[in-house]
C-alpha cells in the first residue's frame, strides 16, 4: 500500500471538475461522445449491461511501459545480444547493444517486441526476441474523500467498487453513499467520470451494478451533493493523480 501524499488536494480538483457542469449524465451521452471524438479523435462507444444501464467504458488494458521500468531481452538465435536489466530512462529511451537508442515509453510488451525486431532486423536476419518484465508499476487504484484511509492501493485480482471502499477503510459518517464518483481513463487525453449510487445498490441487495475496478481507477466519496459534472474531460486536469502514459 502506498499513500499518495497529494490526496489532500483532491477535493479541490473534484470541485474544479464540477464547475464545468453542462448536463446531467442522463442527458449528456451523445454530446459527451461528440466532444470526446473531436478532441481525442474518437469517442468510446457506449456499452450497455443486461438491464440497459450505462457502463463505464474501458480501453486497452495491456500494460504500457513507463520511465523507470526495466526488462530482460533474450535472443534465441543470437545470445551475444542478450541484455538484462534494460531500464527505460526518464526521457522514454533505452540504450541497446548494437542498435543504440530507441524510444519505447508507452508501448505494450508486444509492441516493444515488434519495435526491437525491426531495429535488430537491420543487423540480424529474422531475430527471435523475447522480453521479460523485471520492474514495473504494479496495478493500483486510488481512493479518496470521506473514507477511512484515503490512499493508493495495489490492485490484486478482481476488485469491485464496494470492495475497494472496504479496503480503504469504509465510509465515514459524513460520506454521501449515493454519489460515489468513479474516474477512469478512456484515452491518453480523456478521463470518464460516473456517479455510482452505492446506497441504493446495497439497500436493494443488487450488486450486479457494482463496477469492477480497472488499473489506475480512482474513486472519490464526496461529502456534499454533486449531481452534475461533465462526463468527459481532459485528463490534464487530473494529471497529479493520473500520470500521462
C-alpha positions in Angstrom: 0.0 0.0 0.0 1.4 3.3 -1.0 -0.4 6.5 0.2 -0.4 9.4 -2.2 0.8 12.5 -0.3 -1.1 14.9 -2.5 -4.5 13.3 -1.9 -5.4 16.2 0.3 -5.8 18.5 -2.7 -8.2 16.1 -4.5 -11.4 17.7 -3.2 -10.3 20.9 -4.8 -9.6 19.1 -8.1 -13.0 17.5 -8.0 -14.6 20.8 -7.3 -12.9 22.3 -10.3 -14.1 19.5 -12.5 -17.7 20.0 -11.1 -17.5 23.7 -12.2 -17.5 22.5 -15.8 -21.1 21.3 -15.5 -23.4 21.5 -18.5 -25.7 18.5 -18.5 -26.6 15.6 -16.2 -25.4 12.1 -17.1 -28.9 11.2 -18.2 -28.9 14.0 -20.8 -25.4 14.3 -22.0 -24.5 10.9 -23.5 -24.4 11.8 -27.2 -22.9 15.3 -26.7 -20.1 13.9 -24.5 -19.3 11.4 -27.2 -19.2 14.1 -29.8 -16.9 16.2 -27.6 -14.5 13.3 -27.0 -14.5 12.4 -30.6 -13.4 15.9 -31.7 -10.7 16.2 -29.0 -9.3 12.7 -28.9 -10.0 11.5 -32.4 -12.7 9.0 -31.5 -15.2 8.7 -28.6 -15.6 5.4 -26.8 -18.6 3.5 -27.9 -21.4 3.3 -25.3 -21.8 -0.2 -23.9 -24.9 -1.4 -22.0 -25.5 -4.1 -19.5 -28.3 -6.6 -19.5 -30.6 -4.0 -17.8 -29.7 -1.3 -20.2 -27.7 0.8 -17.6 -24.8 2.7 -19.0 -21.5 1.2 -18.0 -18.1 2.8 -17.7 -16.0 2.5 -20.8 -12.8 0.5 -21.0 -9.7 0.8 -23.1 -6.8 -1.5 -24.0 -5.8 -3.0 -20.6 -2.4 -4.2 -21.7 0.4 -2.7 -19.6 2.3 0.1 -21.2 5.9 0.8 -20.4 6.8 3.8 -18.2 10.1 5.5 -17.3 11.9 3.5 -14.7 10.5 0.2 -15.9 13.1 -2.5 -16.7 13.2 -5.8 -18.6 15.4 -8.6 -19.8 15.9 -9.1 -23.5 16.8 -12.6 -24.8 17.8 -13.5 -28.4 17.1 -17.2 -29.1 19.5 -17.4 -32.0 21.9 -14.7 -31.2 22.6 -14.8 -27.4 25.5 -12.4 -27.7 22.9 -9.7 -28.0 21.1 -10.6 -24.7 20.7 -7.8 -22.2 19.4 -7.9 -18.7 18.0 -5.0 -16.7 17.4 -2.7 -19.6 15.9 0.4 -18.0 13.7 3.0 -19.6 15.2 6.4 -19.0 13.3 9.5 -17.8 13.1 10.7 -21.4 11.5 7.4 -22.5 14.5 6.0 -24.3 16.5 2.8 -23.8 20.1 2.2 -25.0 20.7 -1.2 -26.6 23.7 -3.1 -27.7 24.2 -2.9 -31.5 21.3 -0.5 -32.3 21.8 2.4 -29.9 18.9 4.5 -28.5 15.2 3.7 -29.1 12.2 5.5 -27.6 9.8 2.8 -26.1 7.8 4.5 -23.4 4.1 3.9 -23.8 4.5 0.7 -25.7 3.0 -2.7 -24.6 5.2 -5.7 -24.5 4.1 -7.0 -27.9 4.6 -3.5 -29.4 8.0 -3.3 -27.8 9.0 -6.7 -29.1 8.0 -5.7 -32.6 10.0 -2.4 -32.3 13.1 -4.4 -31.3 12.6 -6.9 -34.1 12.5 -4.1 -36.6 15.6 -2.4 -35.0 17.7 -5.6 -34.9 16.4 -6.7 -38.2 18.8 -4.2 -39.7 21.8 -6.2 -38.4 20.3 -9.7 -37.9 18.2 -12.0 -40.1 14.7 -12.5 -38.6 15.7 -12.0 -35.0 13.7 -14.0 -32.4 13.4 -11.9 -29.3 11.6 -12.5 -26.0 11.1 -9.9 -23.2 10.6 -10.5 -19.5 9.4 -7.5 -17.4 11.5 -7.2 -14.3 10.5 -4.0 -12.6 7.3 -2.2 -13.5 4.4 -0.1 -12.0 2.1 -2.6 -10.3 -1.7 -2.2 -10.9 -3.3 0.2 -8.4 -6.4 2.2 -7.6 -6.8 5.4 -5.7 -9.4 6.1 -3.0 -10.1 9.5 -1.5 -12.8 11.6 0.1 -15.0 10.6 3.0 -13.5 7.1 3.6 -11.4 5.7 6.5 -8.0 5.5 4.9 -7.5 7.6 1.7 -4.6 6.5 -0.4 -3.1 4.4 -3.2 -3.7 0.7 -3.1 -2.3 -2.3 -5.0 -5.0 -3.8 -7.2 -4.7 -7.5 -6.6 -7.1 -9.6 -8.7 -10.7 -8.7 -9.3 -11.9 -5.9 -7.0 -15.3 -4.2 -7.2 -16.1 -0.6 -6.2 -17.7 -1.6 -2.9 -14.8 -3.9 -2.1 -12.3 -1.1 -2.9 -14.2 1.2 -0.4 -14.0 -1.5 2.2 -10.2 -2.0 1.6 -9.8 1.8 2.0 -11.5 1.7 5.4 -15.2 2.1 4.5 -17.4 5.1 4.5 -17.1 7.8 7.1 -20.3 9.1 8.8 -20.1 12.2 6.6 -19.9 10.3 3.4 -22.6 10.6 0.7 -23.1 7.0 -0.2 -25.4 7.9 -3.1 -22.9 9.8 -5.1 -19.6 8.0 -5.2 -17.5 9.2 -8.1 -15.5 6.7 -10.2 -12.9 8.1 -12.6 -11.4 6.1 -15.4 -9.0 7.0 -18.2 -10.5 6.2 -21.6 -7.8 7.6 -23.8 -4.5 9.4 -23.4 -6.3 12.8 -23.3 -9.6 12.0 -21.7 -11.0 10.7 -18.4 -14.5 9.4 -17.8 -16.4 10.0 -14.6 -19.6 8.3 -13.4 -21.7 8.7 -10.2 -22.4 5.4 -8.5 -25.4 5.1 -6.1 -23.8 2.7 -3.6 -26.5 3.4 -1.0 -29.3 2.3 -3.4 -27.3 -0.7 -4.7 -26.6 -2.0 -1.2 -30.1 -1.3 0.1 -31.6 -3.3 -2.8 -29.1 -6.1 -2.3 -28.3 -5.9 -6.0 -24.6 -5.9 -6.6 -24.9 -6.6 -10.4 -24.3 -2.9 -10.9 -21.2 -2.9 -8.7 -18.4 -2.0 -11.3 -15.2 -3.9 -11.4 -12.2 -1.6 -11.0 -9.5 -1.3 -13.7 -5.9 -0.5 -13.0 -5.5 3.3 -12.4 -9.1 3.9 -11.5 -9.8 6.5 -8.8 -12.9 6.6 -6.6 -13.9 9.7 -4.6 -16.5 9.7 -1.9 -17.9 13.3 -1.5 -19.4 15.0 1.5 -21.6 17.4 -0.4 -24.0 16.8 -3.3 -22.5 16.8 -6.7 -25.2 15.6 -9.1 -23.8 17.1 -12.3 -20.3 17.0 -13.8 -19.1 16.7 -17.3 -18.7 13.1 -18.2 -15.6 13.5 -20.3 -12.9 16.0 -19.5 -9.2 16.4 -20.3 -7.0 14.1 -18.2 -4.6 17.0 -17.8 -6.9 18.4 -15.1 -6.2 15.2 -13.1 -2.5 14.9 -14.0 -1.4 14.8 -10.4 -3.2 11.5 -9.9 -3.1 10.0 -13.3 0.4 10.5 -14.9 0.4 10.6 -18.7 1.5 7.2 -20.1 
